[in-house]
Amino acid sequence: MSDFSLTLNEDQLQIQKWIHDFAETVVRPAAEEWDEREEFPWPIVEEAAKIGLYSFDFIAQAMLGDSTALTMPLALEELFWGDAGIGLAIFGSSLAAAGIAGNGTTEQMLEWVPQCYGTPEKVALGAFCVSEPDAGSDVSSLRTRAVYNEAKDEWTLNGTKAWITNGGIADIHVVVATVDPELKGRGQASFVIPPNTPGLSMGQKYKKHGIRASHTSEVVLDDVKIPGSCLLGTKEALDEKLARAREAAKNPEVRSGKQPAMATFEATRPAVGAQAVGVARAAYEYALQYAQERHAFGKPIIMNQSIAFMLADMATQIEAARLMVWRAAWLSRNGGGYKNGEGSMSKLMAGRTAVWVTERAIQILGGYGYTREYPVERWHRDAKIFDIFEGTEQIQQLVISRAISGLRVE
Ligand SMILES: Cc1cc2nc3c(=O)[nH]c(=O)nc-3n(C[C@H](O)[C@H](O)[C@H](O)COP(=O)(O)OP(=O)(O)OC[C@H]3O[C@@H](n4cnc5c(N)ncnc54)[C@H](O)[C@@H]3O)c2cc1C
């Protein structure tokens, strides 16, 4: 337990500077190229692995070794300040790592999470596969099916996953599948699909509006067979959970345990908020400098209140979003969870801030802002993803309204 404090410790300040330097000297100069190429930026991820930023050790230290839980948001803000597409290429494996850590045993975590990163000599990737063509927000309606063969102690998975970051190019795929369709979300479990498992393949690769350096694809599971040990958590724990869920279906007073995908999202929402703050800050800083240098009617455009006040509002909004992200991150470790949907509030606020601030930055740059010669149009395209993935704007509102009212708002 640590007190909530906004004073960063020495380690955090060092990490913040270390990642900022990497973002400034390696990530940002490469951003335009990889956005245009719309390909996974392997050389940049390899650079990140060489300095230890893309590694199991860094993630373990940032996620688990910090009682304030502020290191992760700090790191992500700096990385995504550099570029959101490359940032997600570097951070995407952590979604799989969070899926393993949130649902697996300690042994499973130690076995599989390092394999999501590989080594600086041979970089590996992880992917977290929940969404499906017909089930994005409605995670309880997953159709991907996992069937257990007791005699062989083996699971067989079939289905198609949609919109998967690192999908099909990852070494480790963490897949959420239904084991009992009647129980909807309560009948799901998470599985690790080891590298080179037959039956797993990449479907279509999506052409995206923004974060184009991040790879997003369908993942097709066609009779994928994995040993019983690839179920995250134990079979006994799953059987108990399913029995509770069946009981709860008959008797609503019985609690039926957490949904695997939801457990992962709860942990990652402030982290996504921090990414959004990074993009917003990049656009704000750029617009602030531009407004001081660009002259119109014989004076810098910032000397007009309409421009200066826009920048004042942008700065204020970013501060507010960052504070909400930090508090939600701290609460996730120290406050016994979110009582009023603070994790969702932080992501909602930060996502909207990123979209609004990047749009205002285009406005401040005028015609130049609308061209690809300047980075603000890219930041605006990138920012929109924060209203969509890891729970859309409306799904965050749903979580918050249920938390504050105690009612099952639909
Ligand atoms: C670039 C990118 C990367 C992604 N990476 C991953 C990944 O790595 N792993 C993964 O599993 N998924 C990933 N996703 C999927 C993402 O989480 C989903 O796209 C998102 O959850 C929304 O689902 P959907 O696209 O099916 O939209 P839908 O659920 O069909 O929603 C469409 C619209 O309806 C609204 N809506 C839906 N239900 C309600 C409701 N009950 N009340 C009010 N409004 C509602 C939504 O807010 C939205 O505006 C990624 C998506 C993108 C675009």
The ligand as an SDF file (V2000), in Angstrom:
LIG
                    3D

 53 58  0  0  0  0  0  0  0  0999 V2000
   -6.9760   -1.0920  -34.2110 C   0  0  0  0  0  0  0  0  0  0  0  0
   -7.7380   -2.0240  -33.3380 C   0  0  0  0  0  0  0  0  0  0  0  0
   -7.0410   -2.9090  -32.5260 C   0  0  0  0  0  0  0  0  0  0  0  0
   -7.7450   -3.8150  -31.7340 C   0  0  0  0  0  0  0  0  0  0  0  0
   -7.0400   -4.7350  -30.9720 N   0  0  0  0  0  0  0  0  0  0  0  0
   -7.7080   -5.7180  -30.3460 C   0  0  0  0  0  0  0  0  0  0  0  0
   -7.0110   -6.7840  -29.6920 C   0  0  0  0  0  0  0  0  0  0  0  0
   -5.7780   -6.8130  -29.6690 O   0  0  0  0  0  0  0  0  0  0  0  0
   -7.7380   -7.7770  -29.1200 N   0  0  0  0  0  0  0  0  0  0  0  0
   -9.1020   -7.7770  -29.1340 C   0  0  0  0  0  0  0  0  0  0  0  0
   -9.6750   -8.7150  -28.6020 O   0  0  0  0  0  0  0  0  0  0  0  0
   -9.8060   -6.7910  -29.7300 N   0  0  0  0  0  0  0  0  0  0  0  0
   -9.1440   -5.7630  -30.3260 C   0  0  0  0  0  0  0  0  0  0  0  0
   -9.8450   -4.7540  -30.9680 N   0  0  0  0  0  0  0  0  0  0  0  0
  -11.3020   -4.8030  -31.0040 C   0  0  0  0  0  0  0  0  0  0  0  0
  -11.9720   -3.6970  -30.2090 C   0  0  0  0  0  0  0  0  0  0  0  0
  -11.8480   -3.9340  -28.8400 O   0  0  0  0  0  0  0  0  0  0  0  0
  -13.4440   -3.6390  -30.6940 C   0  0  0  0  0  0  0  0  0  0  0  0
  -13.4180   -3.0960  -32.0010 O   0  0  0  0  0  0  0  0  0  0  0  0
  -14.3040   -2.8080  -29.7890 C   0  0  0  0  0  0  0  0  0  0  0  0
  -14.4750   -3.4490  -28.5630 O   0  0  0  0  0  0  0  0  0  0  0  0
  -15.6790   -2.5190  -30.4050 C   0  0  0  0  0  0  0  0  0  0  0  0
  -16.2710   -3.6750  -30.9050 O   0  0  0  0  0  0  0  0  0  0  0  0
  -16.9240   -3.6660  -32.3660 P   0  0  0  0  0  0  0  0  0  0  0  0
  -15.8870   -3.1210  -33.2850 O   0  0  0  0  0  0  0  0  0  0  0  0
  -17.4630   -5.0170  -32.6480 O   0  0  0  0  0  0  0  0  0  0  0  0
  -18.0860   -2.6190  -32.2800 O   0  0  0  0  0  0  0  0  0  0  0  0
  -19.6040   -2.9010  -31.7900 P   0  0  0  0  0  0  0  0  0  0  0  0
  -19.5740   -3.6360  -30.5110 O   0  0  0  0  0  0  0  0  0  0  0  0
  -20.3590   -3.4880  -32.9180 O   0  0  0  0  0  0  0  0  0  0  0  0
  -20.0930   -1.4220  -31.5370 O   0  0  0  0  0  0  0  0  0  0  0  0
  -20.5560   -0.5670  -32.5810 C   0  0  0  0  0  0  0  0  0  0  0  0
  -21.1100    0.6960  -31.9370 C   0  0  0  0  0  0  0  0  0  0  0  0
  -22.2140    0.3690  -31.0880 O   0  0  0  0  0  0  0  0  0  0  0  0
  -21.9820    0.8420  -29.7790 C   0  0  0  0  0  0  0  0  0  0  0  0
  -22.5330   -0.0930  -28.8010 N   0  0  0  0  0  0  0  0  0  0  0  0
  -22.4210   -1.4410  -28.7720 C   0  0  0  0  0  0  0  0  0  0  0  0
  -23.0550   -1.9490  -27.7080 N   0  0  0  0  0  0  0  0  0  0  0  0
  -23.6110   -0.9080  -27.0530 C   0  0  0  0  0  0  0  0  0  0  0  0
  -24.4060   -0.7740  -25.8630 C   0  0  0  0  0  0  0  0  0  0  0  0
  -24.7390   -1.8180  -25.1310 N   0  0  0  0  0  0  0  0  0  0  0  0
  -24.7850    0.4710  -25.4930 N   0  0  0  0  0  0  0  0  0  0  0  0
  -24.4350    1.5500  -26.2290 C   0  0  0  0  0  0  0  0  0  0  0  0
  -23.6910    1.4950  -27.3500 N   0  0  0  0  0  0  0  0  0  0  0  0
  -23.2760    0.2840  -27.7510 C   0  0  0  0  0  0  0  0  0  0  0  0
  -20.4570    0.9610  -29.6570 C   0  0  0  0  0  0  0  0  0  0  0  0
  -20.0670    1.8750  -28.6630 O   0  0  0  0  0  0  0  0  0  0  0  0
  -20.0790    1.4220  -31.0520 C   0  0  0  0  0  0  0  0  0  0  0  0
  -20.2560    2.7990  -31.1500 O   0  0  0  0  0  0  0  0  0  0  0  0
   -9.1550   -3.8060  -31.7260 C   0  0  0  0  0  0  0  0  0  0  0  0
   -9.8470   -2.8990  -32.5380 C   0  0  0  0  0  0  0  0  0  0  0  0
   -9.1680   -2.0270  -33.3450 C   0  0  0  0  0  0  0  0  0  0  0  0
   -9.9440   -1.0910  -34.2380 C   0  0  0  0  0  0  0  0  0  0  0  0
  1  2  1  0
  2  3  1  0
  2 52  2  0
  3  4  2  0
  4  5  1  0
  4 50  1  0
  5  6  2  0
  6  7  1  0
  6 13  1  0
  7  8  2  0
  7  9  1  0
  9 10  1  0
 10 11  2  0
 10 12  1  0
 12 13  2  0
 13 14  1  0
 14 15  1  0
 14 50  1  0
 15 16  1  0
 16 17  1  0
 16 18  1  0
 18 19  1  0
 18 20  1  0
 20 21  1  0
 20 22  1  0
 22 23  1  0
 23 24  1  0
 24 25  2  0
 24 26  1  0
 24 27  1  0
 27 28  1  0
 28 29  2  0
 28 30  1  0
 28 31  1  0
 31 32  1  0
 32 33  1  0
 33 34  1  0
 33 48  1  0
 34 35  1  0
 35 36  1  0
 35 46  1  0
 36 37  1  0
 36 45  1  0
 37 38  2  0
 38 39  1  0
 39 40  1  0
 39 45  2  0
 40 41  1  0
 40 42  2  0
 42 43  1  0
 43 44  2  0
 44 45  1  0
 46 47  1  0
 46 48  1  0
 48 49  1  0
 50 51  2  0
 51 52  1  0
 52 53  1  0
M  END
$$$$
